[in-house]
Amino acid sequence: ATDEQILLKQVMTDRKSVYASNLKLTEAESAKFWPIYDEYEAKVKKVNDRFLANLNRFVENYDTLSESGAAEVLKEKMAIEKEREALKQQYTGKVAKVLPPKKALRYAQIETRVQLLMAQNVYSLIPLAR
């Protein structure tokens, strides 16, 4: 298995363990980091729910998607991506305030890898609009 496949399997099973094993936080760092992480994940879940709702709307109307319907799906897609990136920026900033710089950087790198892996696996399944 490739590193990507191993990481994806970990992410699907337990996202927290991916961060825990890679960040190797002290007790003091953990006490500050995990509440921020949990808050971030809860907000990301809401964004992901919006993403799935938008995707379902697209898939349900795939054969009959009108120009205005496509415009709505696109508008929501862009709003979701903007919100996801804003959350990532905001919470990476919060993490950077409570962890040493190298660990904060490692967190940001892991978060990017995880997001890219998830996106790659989800987006490869979505048909392009006709």
C-alpha positions as CSV (number, residue, x, y, z in Angstrom):
1,A,0.0,0.0,0.0
2,T,1.2,3.5,-0.8
3,D,1.5,6.2,1.9
4,E,-1.6,7.8,0.5
5,Q,-3.6,4.6,0.8
6,I,-2.4,4.0,4.4
7,L,-3.2,7.6,5.4
8,L,-6.7,7.4,3.7
9,K,-7.5,4.2,5.6
10,Q,-6.4,5.9,8.9
11,V,-8.4,9.0,8.1
12,M,-11.5,7.0,7.3
13,T,-11.1,4.9,10.5
14,D,-10.1,7.6,13.0
15,R,-9.0,11.0,12.0
16,K,-7.9,11.9,15.5
17,S,-5.4,9.1,15.6
18,V,-3.7,10.5,12.4
19,Y,-3.1,13.8,14.2
20,A,-2.2,12.2,17.5
21,S,0.4,9.9,16.0
22,N,2.0,12.6,13.8
23,L,1.9,15.5,16.3
24,K,3.3,13.6,19.4
25,L,1.9,16.3,21.7
26,T,2.9,16.7,25.3
27,E,0.1,16.6,28.0
28,A,0.1,20.4,28.2
29,E,-0.1,20.7,24.4
30,S,-2.8,18.2,24.2
31,A,-4.9,20.0,26.8
32,K,-4.8,23.1,24.5
33,F,-4.9,21.5,21.1
34,W,-7.7,18.9,21.3
35,P,-10.5,21.4,22.2
36,I,-9.6,23.5,19.2
37,Y,-9.4,20.5,17.0
38,D,-12.8,19.2,18.2
39,E,-14.4,22.7,17.6
40,Y,-12.9,22.8,14.1
41,E,-14.1,19.3,13.2
42,A,-17.6,20.1,14.3
43,K,-17.7,23.2,12.0
44,V,-16.1,21.3,9.2
45,K,-18.8,18.6,9.6
46,K,-21.5,21.2,8.9
47,V,-19.6,22.3,5.8
48,N,-19.3,18.7,4.7
49,D,-23.0,18.3,5.2
50,R,-23.7,21.3,3.0
51,F,-21.3,19.8,0.4
52,L,-23.2,16.5,0.5
53,A,-26.6,18.2,0.2
54,N,-25.3,20.2,-2.8
55,L,-23.9,17.1,-4.4
56,N,-27.1,15.2,-3.9
57,R,-29.0,18.0,-5.6
58,F,-26.7,17.8,-8.5
59,V,-26.9,14.0,-8.8
60,E,-30.7,13.9,-8.4
61,N,-31.0,16.4,-11.3
62,Y,-28.1,15.1,-13.3
63,D,-30.1,14.2,-16.4
64,T,-32.4,17.2,-16.3
65,L,-30.1,19.9,-14.9
66,S,-31.1,23.3,-16.2
67,E,-28.8,26.2,-16.7
68,S,-30.3,28.0,-13.6
69,G,-30.0,24.7,-11.6
70,A,-26.3,24.5,-12.6
71,A,-25.8,28.1,-11.6
72,E,-27.3,27.4,-8.1
73,V,-25.1,24.3,-7.7
74,L,-22.0,26.3,-8.8
75,K,-22.8,29.2,-6.5
76,E,-23.2,26.8,-3.5
77,K,-20.0,24.9,-4.5
78,M,-18.0,28.1,-4.4
79,A,-19.6,29.3,-1.1
80,I,-18.7,25.9,0.5
81,E,-15.1,26.0,-0.7
82,K,-14.7,29.6,0.6
83,E,-16.1,28.6,4.0
84,R,-14.0,25.5,4.2
85,E,-10.8,27.5,3.4
86,A,-11.8,30.3,5.9
87,L,-12.3,27.7,8.7
88,K,-8.9,26.1,7.8
89,Q,-7.2,29.5,8.0
90,Q,-8.9,30.5,11.2
91,Y,-8.3,27.3,13.1
92,T,-4.7,26.9,11.8
93,G,-4.1,30.3,13.4
94,K,-5.7,29.1,16.7
95,V,-3.5,26.0,16.6
96,A,-0.4,28.1,15.9
97,K,-1.1,30.1,19.1
98,V,-1.1,27.0,21.4
99,L,1.6,24.7,19.8
100,P,5.3,25.3,19.0
101,P,5.8,26.5,15.4
102,K,7.1,23.2,14.1
103,K,4.2,21.2,15.5
104,A,1.7,23.9,14.2
105,L,3.3,23.6,10.8
106,R,3.1,19.8,11.0
107,Y,-0.6,20.1,11.9
108,A,-1.2,22.4,8.9
109,Q,0.6,20.0,6.6
110,I,-1.4,17.0,7.9
111,E,-4.7,18.9,7.5
112,T,-3.8,19.8,3.9
113,R,-2.9,16.1,3.1
114,V,-6.1,14.9,4.7
115,Q,-8.2,17.4,2.8
116,L,-6.6,16.6,-0.5
117,L,-6.9,12.8,0.0
118,M,-10.6,13.2,0.9
119,A,-11.3,15.5,-2.0
120,Q,-9.4,13.3,-4.5
121,N,-11.4,10.3,-3.4
122,V,-14.8,12.1,-3.4
123,Y,-14.4,14.2,-6.5
124,S,-13.2,11.2,-8.6
125,L,-16.6,9.7,-8.1
126,I,-18.6,12.7,-9.2
127,P,-19.6,12.9,-12.9
128,L,-19.0,16.1,-14.7
129,A,-22.0,18.2,-15.6
130,R,-23.3,17.5,-19.1
